[in-house]
Amino acid sequence: MAAHPKQQVVPSRAAIPSEELIQAQAEIWCLSSAYVKSMALRCAVKLGIPDAIHRSGGAATLPGLLAALSIPEARQPHLSRLMRLLATLGIFTEAKEGRGVVCYRLTPASLLLVHDAGANGGACLSEYVASATALSDSLMAYLRLDEWFRSDDVVLRECGGEVFGGAAAMVDVGGGDGTMARAVKTAFPHVRCSVLELPHVVEGVRAATGGGGDDDDGAVEVEFVAGDMMDYIPAADVVLLKYVLHDWSDEDCVRILRRCREAITTSANGPEGKVVIVDMVVGGSASTMTKEALEAQLLMDMCMMVLATGKERDEETWSSIFMDAGFTRYKIRPVLGPRSVIEVYP
């Protein structure tokens, strides 16, 4: 007779000592606020605190730090609170010396943040910290991690049949590892799906898949094409640009869309082809745009302003770009919260 698996007994609250519950509560607080650690580290790098302590011989008092840093007088009382957290995290050490004066010293971790090759052999990680803690699309992707686990692709679920159902061929421009193209192929097996990516991206995908790039088992066949969307896009009935155009200036968007127009007008369906854009339409439709969605759009626009050359666009700007690229009409589907599906026709 097969052994039955042991039933797991979940302890009730009464069975857990109060000190363990208190510790567990602290752990949950720490996990929920873990992002503050990286932001505090970023703040130290941007203020130049490791360099300031290093210039002081590896140790600096709070008044010494305040004298070395460009901090407005109104903010100066708060520096000790930042330093206390960073010391607790092991970035610096904090110790009281004569007459209760607090002194901060570098640790091996903060030594790696000093812009002095003599101090760390040229292994300064300050630029890495600044880059890794900057707001970006990657951060937005992590914030939607639960959506990623729950859904194969919101575009396919909301309007996949109308967008891809009648196509014979689809090319995903800037489609990365082909996740979206495979989802389309799975949902619509009759569509020939390909991905246009830069050569080094295609090489990376092929290396990760054992050299082929396409699916070797034949279950979901996706073709990878190495190239630059600024110069050429393979002929297809549907050209997909998912979260691509907001990275680029208006002029570059026009150039990319002209290449897209060439691709769909030279395909088998000719004038029946279309470009499908998944991106934000700022303001959107008054009947569907919530305050939260508009705020998300405007916050992302600030990120694009600071971190890239692109921007989030309203319908008027999109329309101007489409006309400049040689298109005659478009249709906006505000089905993805802050994002929309835009179908553009020659």
The 8 nearest C-alpha neighbors of each residue, nearest first, counted from 0:
[[1, 2, 3, 4, 5, 6, 7, 8],
 [2, 0, 3, 4, 5, 6, 7, 8],
 [1, 3, 0, 4, 5, 6, 7, 8],
 [2, 4, 5, 1, 6, 0, 7, 8],
 [5, 3, 6, 2, 7, 1, 8, 0],
 [4, 6, 7, 3, 2, 8, 1, 9],
 [7, 5, 8, 4, 3, 9, 2, 10],
 [8, 6, 5, 9, 4, 10, 3, 11],
 [7, 9, 10, 6, 5, 11, 14, 4],
 [8, 10, 7, 11, 6, 12, 14, 15],
 [11, 9, 14, 8, 12, 15, 13, 7],
 [10, 12, 14, 13, 9, 15, 8, 16],
 [11, 13, 14, 15, 10, 16, 20, 17],
 [12, 14, 11, 15, 16, 10, 17, 20],
 [15, 13, 11, 12, 10, 16, 17, 9],
 [14, 16, 12, 13, 17, 19, 11, 20],
 [17, 15, 19, 18, 14, 20, 13, 12],
 [16, 18, 20, 19, 21, 15, 13, 22],
 [17, 19, 21, 20, 16, 22, 15, 23],
 [20, 18, 22, 21, 17, 16, 23, 15],
 [21, 19, 23, 17, 22, 18, 24, 16],
 [20, 22, 24, 18, 19, 23, 17, 25],
 [21, 23, 19, 25, 20, 24, 18, 26],
 [24, 22, 20, 26, 25, 21, 19, 27],
 [23, 25, 21, 27, 22, 26, 20, 28],
 [24, 26, 28, 22, 23, 27, 29, 21],
 [27, 25, 23, 29, 24, 28, 30, 22],
 [26, 28, 30, 24, 29, 25, 31, 23],
 [29, 27, 25, 31, 26, 30, 32, 24],
 [28, 30, 26, 32, 27, 31, 33, 25],
 [29, 31, 33, 27, 32, 28, 26, 34],
 [32, 30, 28, 29, 33, 27, 34, 26],
 [31, 33, 29, 34, 30, 35, 28, 36],
 [34, 32, 30, 35, 36, 29, 31, 37],
 [33, 35, 36, 32, 37, 38, 31, 30],
 [34, 36, 38, 33, 37, 32, 39, 40],
 [37, 35, 39, 34, 38, 33, 40, 32],
 [36, 38, 40, 39, 34, 35, 41, 132],
 [37, 39, 41, 35, 40, 36, 42, 34],
 [40, 38, 42, 36, 41, 37, 35, 43],
 [41, 39, 37, 43, 38, 42, 36, 44],
 [40, 42, 38, 44, 39, 43, 129, 37],
 [43, 41, 39, 45, 40, 44, 46, 38],
 [42, 44, 40, 46, 48, 41, 45, 47],
 [45, 43, 47, 41, 42, 46, 125, 48],
 [44, 46, 42, 47, 43, 41, 129, 48],
 [47, 45, 43, 44, 48, 42, 68, 69],
 [46, 48, 44, 45, 50, 49, 43, 51],
 [47, 49, 51, 43, 50, 46, 52, 44],
 [50, 48, 52, 51, 113, 47, 109, 53],
 [51, 49, 53, 113, 47, 48, 52, 54],
 [50, 52, 48, 54, 53, 49, 47, 67],
 [53, 51, 55, 57, 49, 59, 54, 58],
 [52, 54, 57, 50, 55, 56, 51, 49],
 [55, 53, 51, 56, 52, 50, 57, 58],
 [56, 54, 52, 53, 57, 58, 59, 51],
 [55, 57, 53, 54, 58, 52, 59, 51],
 [56, 58, 53, 52, 104, 55, 105, 54],
 [59, 57, 104, 52, 103, 56, 55, 102],
 [60, 58, 103, 52, 102, 63, 55, 64],
 [61, 59, 102, 63, 62, 101, 103, 64],
 [60, 62, 64, 63, 65, 101, 59, 102],
 [63, 61, 65, 64, 60, 66, 59, 67],
 [62, 64, 60, 66, 61, 65, 59, 67],
 [65, 63, 67, 61, 66, 62, 68, 60],
 [64, 66, 62, 68, 67, 63, 61, 75],
 [65, 67, 63, 64, 68, 62, 69, 61],
 [66, 68, 64, 65, 63, 51, 69, 62],
 [69, 67, 65, 70, 66, 64, 46, 47],
 [68, 70, 71, 67, 65, 66, 46, 72],
 [69, 71, 68, 75, 72, 74, 65, 73],
 [72, 70, 74, 73, 75, 69, 68, 65],
 [71, 73, 75, 74, 70, 76, 65, 69],
 [72, 74, 71, 75, 76, 70, 77, 78],
 [75, 73, 72, 71, 76, 77, 70, 78],
 [74, 76, 72, 77, 78, 73, 70, 71],
 [77, 75, 74, 78, 79, 73, 72, 80],
 [78, 76, 75, 80, 79, 74, 81, 73],
 [79, 77, 81, 80, 75, 76, 82, 74],
 [78, 80, 82, 81, 77, 83, 76, 61],
 [81, 79, 83, 78, 77, 82, 84, 76],
 [82, 80, 78, 84, 83, 79, 85, 77],
 [81, 83, 79, 85, 84, 80, 86, 78],
 [82, 84, 80, 86, 81, 85, 79, 87],
 [85, 83, 87, 81, 86, 82, 88, 80],
 [86, 84, 88, 82, 90, 87, 83, 91],
 [85, 87, 91, 92, 89, 83, 88, 84],
 [88, 86, 84, 85, 89, 83, 90, 92],
 [87, 89, 85, 86, 90, 84, 91, 36],
 [90, 88, 86, 87, 91, 85, 92, 106],
 [89, 91, 85, 109, 86, 108, 88, 106],
 [92, 90, 86, 105, 106, 89, 104, 85],
 [91, 93, 86, 104, 103, 105, 89, 94],
 [94, 92, 103, 102, 86, 91, 101, 104],
 [93, 95, 102, 101, 96, 92, 103, 100],
 [96, 94, 101, 99, 100, 102, 97, 93],
 [95, 97, 100, 99, 101, 94, 98, 102],
 [96, 98, 99, 100, 95, 101, 102, 94],
 [99, 97, 100, 96, 95, 101, 102, 94],
 [98, 100, 95, 97, 96, 101, 94, 102],
 [99, 101, 96, 95, 98, 97, 102, 60],
 [102, 100, 95, 94, 60, 96, 99, 61],
 [101, 103, 60, 94, 59, 93, 95, 100],
 [102, 104, 93, 59, 92, 58, 60, 91],
 [105, 103, 58, 92, 91, 57, 106, 59],
 [104, 106, 91, 109, 57, 110, 92, 107],
 [105, 107, 108, 109, 91, 110, 90, 104],
 [108, 106, 110, 109, 111, 105, 90, 91],
 [109, 107, 106, 110, 111, 90, 112, 89],
 [110, 108, 112, 111, 106, 90, 105, 107],
 [111, 109, 107, 112, 108, 113, 106, 105],
 [110, 112, 123, 109, 108, 113, 124, 119],
 [113, 111, 125, 109, 123, 124, 110, 49],
 [112, 114, 50, 110, 115, 49, 111, 123],
 [115, 113, 123, 50, 116, 112, 125, 121],
 [114, 116, 117, 118, 113, 121, 119, 123],
 [117, 115, 121, 120, 118, 119, 114, 122],
 [116, 118, 115, 120, 119, 121, 114, 113],
 [119, 117, 116, 115, 120, 110, 113, 121],
 [120, 118, 116, 121, 122, 117, 111, 110],
 [119, 121, 116, 122, 117, 118, 115, 123],
 [120, 122, 116, 119, 123, 115, 117, 118],
 [121, 123, 120, 119, 111, 124, 116, 112],
 [124, 122, 111, 112, 121, 125, 113, 114],
 [125, 123, 127, 112, 126, 111, 128, 122],
 [126, 124, 112, 128, 127, 123, 44, 129],
 [127, 125, 129, 128, 124, 130, 123, 131],
 [126, 128, 130, 124, 125, 129, 131, 132],
 [129, 127, 125, 131, 126, 130, 132, 41],
 [130, 128, 126, 127, 132, 131, 41, 133],
 [131, 129, 127, 133, 128, 132, 126, 125],
 [130, 132, 128, 133, 129, 127, 134, 126],
 [133, 131, 129, 130, 128, 41, 37, 134],
 [134, 132, 130, 131, 135, 129, 306, 128],
 [135, 133, 138, 132, 302, 136, 137, 306],
 [136, 134, 137, 138, 133, 139, 302, 306],
 [135, 137, 139, 138, 140, 134, 299, 141],
 [136, 138, 140, 135, 139, 141, 134, 142],
 [137, 139, 141, 140, 135, 136, 134, 142],
 [140, 138, 136, 142, 137, 141, 143, 135],
 [139, 141, 137, 143, 138, 142, 136, 144],
 [142, 140, 144, 138, 143, 139, 137, 145],
 [141, 143, 139, 140, 144, 138, 145, 137],
 [144, 142, 140, 146, 141, 145, 147, 139],
 [143, 145, 141, 147, 146, 142, 140, 148],
 [146, 144, 148, 147, 143, 149, 142, 141],
 [145, 147, 149, 143, 144, 148, 150, 142],
 [146, 148, 144, 145, 150, 149, 143, 151],
 [147, 149, 145, 146, 150, 144, 151, 143],
 [150, 148, 146, 147, 145, 151, 144, 152],
 [151, 149, 152, 147, 148, 146, 153, 156],
 [150, 152, 153, 149, 147, 182, 148, 155],
 [151, 153, 150, 154, 155, 156, 182, 179],
 [152, 154, 156, 155, 157, 150, 151, 335],
 [155, 153, 157, 152, 156, 158, 159, 335],
 [156, 154, 159, 153, 152, 157, 158, 183],
 [155, 157, 153, 154, 158, 159, 152, 151],
 [156, 158, 154, 155, 153, 159, 334, 335],
 [159, 157, 161, 155, 160, 156, 154, 162],
 [158, 160, 155, 162, 161, 163, 156, 154],
 [161, 159, 164, 162, 163, 158, 155, 165],
 [160, 162, 159, 158, 164, 163, 165, 157],
 [161, 163, 159, 160, 164, 158, 165, 275],
 [164, 162, 166, 160, 159, 165, 161, 237],
 [163, 165, 160, 166, 161, 162, 187, 159],
 [166, 164, 163, 167, 161, 162, 160, 190],
 [167, 165, 163, 168, 164, 236, 190, 237],
 [166, 168, 190, 191, 236, 189, 165, 169],
 [169, 167, 191, 235, 190, 236, 166, 192],
 [168, 170, 237, 192, 235, 238, 236, 191],
 [169, 171, 193, 238, 194, 192, 172, 239],
 [172, 170, 239, 194, 174, 195, 238, 193],
 [171, 173, 195, 174, 240, 239, 194, 170],
 [174, 172, 196, 175, 195, 171, 243, 194],
 [173, 175, 171, 172, 177, 194, 176, 195],
 [176, 174, 177, 173, 196, 200, 178, 194],
 [175, 177, 178, 204, 174, 201, 200, 194],
 [176, 178, 180, 175, 174, 179, 181, 194],
 [179, 177, 181, 180, 176, 182, 175, 174],
 [178, 180, 182, 181, 177, 183, 174, 152],
 [179, 181, 177, 183, 182, 178, 192, 184],
 [182, 180, 184, 178, 183, 179, 185, 177],
 [181, 183, 179, 185, 180, 184, 186, 178],
 [182, 184, 180, 186, 181, 185, 187, 179],
 [185, 183, 181, 188, 187, 182, 186, 180],
 [184, 186, 182, 183, 187, 188, 181, 219],
 [185, 187, 183, 184, 182, 188, 155, 159],
 [186, 188, 184, 189, 185, 190, 183, 164],
 [189, 187, 184, 190, 185, 186, 191, 183],
 [188, 190, 187, 191, 167, 184, 166, 168],
 [191, 189, 167, 168, 188, 187, 192, 166],
 [192, 190, 168, 167, 169, 189, 193, 184],
 [193, 191, 169, 221, 170, 168, 180, 190],
 [194, 192, 222, 170, 221, 223, 171, 169],
 [193, 195, 171, 223, 170, 174, 224, 172],
 [196, 194, 224, 172, 173, 225, 171, 223],
 [197, 195, 173, 225, 226, 200, 201, 194],
 [196, 198, 226, 225, 200, 199, 227, 201],
 [199, 197, 225, 201, 200, 226, 202, 196],
 [198, 200, 202, 201, 197, 203, 196, 225],
 [201, 199, 203, 202, 197, 198, 196, 204],
 [202, 200, 204, 198, 203, 199, 225, 205],
 [201, 203, 199, 205, 200, 204, 206, 198],
 [204, 202, 200, 206, 201, 205, 199, 207],
 [205, 203, 207, 201, 206, 202, 212, 176],
 [206, 204, 212, 210, 208, 202, 211, 207],
 [205, 207, 210, 203, 209, 204, 208, 202],
 [206, 208, 204, 205, 209, 203, 210, 212],
 [209, 207, 205, 206, 212, 210, 204, 211],
 [210, 208, 206, 207, 211, 205, 212, 204],
 [209, 211, 205, 206, 208, 212, 207, 204],
 [212, 210, 205, 213, 209, 208, 215, 214],
 [211, 213, 205, 204, 208, 210, 223, 214],
 [214, 212, 211, 221, 222, 220, 215, 223],
 [215, 213, 220, 216, 217, 219, 212, 221],
 [214, 216, 217, 213, 211, 220, 218, 212],
 [217, 215, 218, 214, 219, 220, 213, 211],
 [216, 218, 215, 219, 220, 214, 213, 221],
 [219, 217, 216, 220, 214, 215, 185, 184],
 [220, 218, 217, 214, 181, 221, 185, 184],
 [219, 221, 214, 217, 213, 218, 222, 181],
 [222, 220, 193, 213, 192, 181, 219, 223],
 [221, 223, 193, 213, 194, 192, 224, 220],
 [224, 222, 194, 193, 195, 212, 221, 225],
 [223, 225, 195, 194, 226, 196, 222, 193],
 [226, 224, 198, 196, 197, 195, 201, 223],
 [225, 227, 197, 196, 198, 224, 195, 228],
 [226, 228, 229, 230, 197, 231, 196, 225],
 [229, 227, 231, 230, 232, 255, 226, 172],
 [228, 230, 227, 255, 231, 254, 258, 251],
 [231, 229, 228, 227, 258, 232, 226, 255],
 [230, 232, 228, 258, 229, 227, 233, 226],
 [231, 233, 228, 262, 258, 259, 234, 230],
 [234, 232, 262, 235, 231, 170, 195, 224],
 [233, 235, 262, 266, 263, 265, 232, 236],
 [236, 234, 168, 266, 169, 263, 237, 262],
 [237, 235, 272, 263, 168, 166, 266, 169],
 [238, 236, 169, 273, 235, 274, 272, 239],
 [237, 239, 274, 170, 169, 275, 171, 235],
 [238, 240, 171, 275, 172, 274, 276, 241],
 [241, 239, 276, 172, 243, 275, 277, 242],
 [240, 242, 277, 243, 276, 239, 278, 174],
 [243, 241, 278, 277, 244, 240, 245, 276],
 [244, 242, 241, 240, 245, 246, 173, 247],
 [245, 243, 246, 247, 252, 242, 240, 278],
 [244, 246, 309, 310, 247, 243, 311, 242],
 [245, 247, 309, 244, 243, 308, 307, 310],
 [248, 246, 309, 244, 245, 308, 251, 252],
 [247, 249, 309, 251, 250, 308, 252, 246],
 [250, 248, 252, 251, 253, 247, 320, 309],
 [249, 251, 253, 248, 252, 254, 247, 320],
 [250, 252, 254, 248, 253, 249, 247, 255],
 [253, 251, 249, 255, 254, 250, 256, 244],
 [254, 252, 324, 256, 250, 251, 255, 320],
 [253, 255, 251, 257, 252, 256, 250, 229],
 [256, 254, 252, 258, 229, 257, 253, 251],
 [255, 257, 259, 253, 258, 254, 324, 252],
 [258, 256, 260, 324, 254, 259, 255, 253],
 [257, 259, 261, 255, 256, 260, 231, 232],
 [260, 258, 256, 262, 257, 261, 232, 255],
 [261, 259, 257, 262, 263, 258, 264, 256],
 [260, 262, 258, 264, 259, 263, 265, 257],
 [263, 261, 234, 259, 260, 265, 264, 233],
 [262, 264, 272, 266, 236, 235, 260, 265],
 [265, 263, 269, 261, 270, 266, 262, 260],
 [264, 266, 263, 262, 269, 234, 261, 267],
 [267, 265, 234, 235, 269, 263, 268, 264],
 [266, 268, 269, 265, 236, 235, 264, 167],
 [269, 267, 271, 266, 272, 236, 270, 264],
 [268, 270, 264, 266, 271, 267, 265, 272],
 [271, 269, 272, 264, 268, 345, 263, 344],
 [272, 270, 268, 269, 273, 236, 344, 263],
 [271, 273, 236, 263, 270, 237, 269, 268],
 [274, 272, 344, 237, 343, 263, 236, 275],
 [273, 275, 238, 343, 237, 342, 239, 276],
 [276, 274, 342, 239, 341, 238, 240, 343],
 [277, 275, 240, 341, 340, 241, 239, 278],
 [278, 276, 241, 340, 339, 242, 240, 341],
 [277, 279, 338, 242, 339, 276, 241, 280],
 [278, 280, 338, 339, 281, 337, 311, 312],
 [281, 279, 313, 283, 312, 314, 282, 339],
 [282, 280, 313, 283, 312, 279, 296, 311],
 [283, 281, 293, 280, 313, 284, 288, 285],
 [284, 282, 280, 281, 288, 285, 333, 313],
 [283, 285, 286, 287, 288, 282, 333, 280],
 [284, 286, 288, 287, 283, 282, 289, 290],
 [285, 287, 284, 288, 289, 283, 333, 282],
 [286, 288, 284, 285, 289, 333, 283, 336],
 [289, 287, 285, 284, 283, 286, 292, 293],
 [290, 288, 292, 291, 293, 287, 285, 336],
 [289, 291, 293, 292, 294, 288, 295, 282],
 [290, 292, 294, 289, 293, 295, 288, 337],
 [293, 291, 337, 295, 289, 294, 290, 336],
 [294, 292, 296, 290, 295, 291, 282, 297],
 [293, 295, 291, 297, 296, 292, 298, 290],
 [296, 294, 292, 298, 293, 297, 291, 299],
 [297, 295, 293, 299, 294, 298, 337, 300],
 [296, 298, 300, 294, 299, 295, 293, 301],
 [299, 297, 301, 295, 300, 296, 294, 302],
 [298, 300, 302, 296, 301, 297, 295, 303],
 [299, 301, 297, 303, 311, 298, 302, 310],
 [302, 300, 304, 298, 299, 303, 305, 297],
 [303, 301, 299, 305, 300, 304, 306, 298],
 [302, 304, 307, 300, 306, 310, 301, 305],
 [305, 303, 301, 302, 306, 307, 300, 310],
 [304, 306, 302, 303, 307, 301, 308, 300],
 [307, 305, 303, 302, 304, 308, 135, 134],
 [308, 306, 303, 309, 304, 305, 246, 302],
 [309, 307, 247, 248, 246, 304, 303, 310],
 [310, 308, 247, 246, 248, 245, 307, 303],
 [311, 309, 245, 303, 300, 304, 312, 246],
 [310, 312, 300, 245, 279, 281, 280, 313],
 [313, 311, 281, 280, 316, 310, 317, 314],
 [312, 314, 281, 280, 316, 315, 317, 282],
 [315, 313, 317, 316, 280, 318, 312, 281],
 [314, 316, 318, 317, 313, 319, 312, 320],
 [315, 317, 319, 318, 314, 313, 312, 320],
 [318, 316, 314, 320, 319, 315, 321, 313],
 [317, 319, 321, 315, 316, 320, 314, 322],
 [318, 320, 316, 322, 317, 321, 323, 315],
 [321, 319, 323, 317, 318, 322, 253, 324],
 [320, 322, 318, 324, 326, 319, 323, 317],
 [321, 323, 326, 325, 319, 324, 320, 318],
 [324, 322, 320, 325, 321, 319, 253, 326],
 [325, 323, 253, 257, 321, 322, 256, 326],
 [324, 326, 322, 323, 321, 327, 345, 257],
 [327, 325, 345, 322, 321, 344, 324, 328],
 [326, 328, 345, 344, 322, 325, 329, 321],
 [329, 327, 344, 326, 343, 345, 330, 321],
 [328, 330, 343, 342, 344, 331, 341, 327],
 [329, 331, 342, 341, 343, 332, 328, 340],
 [332, 330, 341, 340, 333, 342, 339, 329],
 [331, 333, 340, 339, 334, 341, 330, 342],
 [334, 332, 339, 335, 331, 340, 338, 336],
 [335, 333, 332, 339, 336, 157, 340, 338],
 [336, 334, 338, 339, 333, 337, 153, 154],
 [335, 337, 338, 334, 292, 333, 339, 288],
 [338, 336, 292, 335, 279, 296, 293, 295],
 [339, 337, 279, 335, 278, 336, 333, 280],
 [340, 338, 333, 332, 335, 278, 279, 334],
 [339, 341, 277, 332, 276, 331, 333, 342],
 [342, 340, 331, 276, 330, 275, 332, 339],
 [341, 343, 275, 330, 329, 274, 276, 331],
 [342, 344, 329, 274, 273, 328, 341, 275],
 [343, 345, 273, 328, 326, 329, 327, 274],
 [344, 326, 327, 270, 260, 325, 343, 273]]
